[in-house]
Amino acid sequence: MTGSAITGFRPHSLLKNCHLQTLWTRLARYKTRSQLFWQSYTLADGDFVDLAWNTLPAIALADSHTPLLIIFHGLEGSVYSPYADDLMASAQAQGWHAVTMHFRGCSGRLNRTHRAYHSGDTHDAREVIQWLSRMSNKPLVAAGFSLGGNMLVKLLGETASPALTAAVSVSAPLALGPSSARIDQGFSKVYRAHLVGSLKQKIARKLELGQLNGHLDIDAKTLRRIVNFRTFDNLVTAPLHGFRDVDDYYESCSGLRFLAGVEQPLLIIHAADDPFTCSACIPAPGSYPAHVEHQLSAHGGHVGFVGSNQGKPYFWLSQRILSYLSAQLK
């Protein structure tokens, strides 16, 4: 992956390899730090998304001065994903409120409708942001990781003034087609197998419950044979969410298409060695507004960015995200 300014992040000297960066939290047996307060939000179509707060929701919403950080996790992630948990805890340590919005079916509870979620599904996030804006006159900022980062860029670019003061997108596959091909290569197939397997399990459960009757023409045998994202997105994601085919989905939902329309301050963070994305995801200079900043690091892996603090590994991302958002609020 190539790009212009490669600055800002220096990996731990023993963790320069992109896969060590990506897998460090699993290898180190990361333990969650956040105390969570759960809330179920009912969507306009009768389905729900689960919100996980770092303080009681009533207290957070009643406070009109303290910033609220809204977190959007990655594919098959949750508030328990180390990047989300560390950011939730770091925000609280800074005196901020934070809430992670789980995409449909990602909180541990299967959602009610046939729909799932996808990289360009901005409807639920927009509805939750608008609700939070109505409920409390407090500054709202956002951070999205991987799939959530692409979704966030698309949301900012397609929605005039979405009640967010500023945002950060991390390790986002802003070109979905090339990214789906990248993860078919080399060791990245290990990540692909895990994620596609998880997605297939949820669809299989929906098939068993009859939730997909009349919405998706696929049988269990065909589902079991799927091995990569392109096939899954062509047979499941696209027809389930109203796209003509996988190419229509990828072209319609890639975040790069929406960058020029972003009106809020936005920081985009990528690593050149990300095993999930590729050079096609890097915005070309001059293709985005001056208030959009792109930070490309030589190392970092996929949502890794494990640096060194007096020789000990630490999560650089949370510090960078909060520093950027704090500066924008000032």
Protein Blocks (a to p, Z undefined) as FASTA:
>chain_A
ZZfddehiacdfklmbfklmmmmmmmnopacfbdcdddddddfkopacddddfbdfklmm
mpmkbccddddddehiafklmklmmmmmmmmmnopacdddddehinopacfblbdcdfkl
mklmmmmmmmmmmmpccddddddehjlmmmmmmmmmmpghehpabdcdehiafblklmmm
mmmgcjllmmmmmmmmmmmmmmmmmmmnopmgokaccdfklmmmpmbfklmmmmmmmmmn
opablmlmmmmmgmklmmmmpmbdcdddddfklckbcfklpccehiacfklccdddfbhp
joklpaceehiacdfklmmmmmmmmmmmZZ
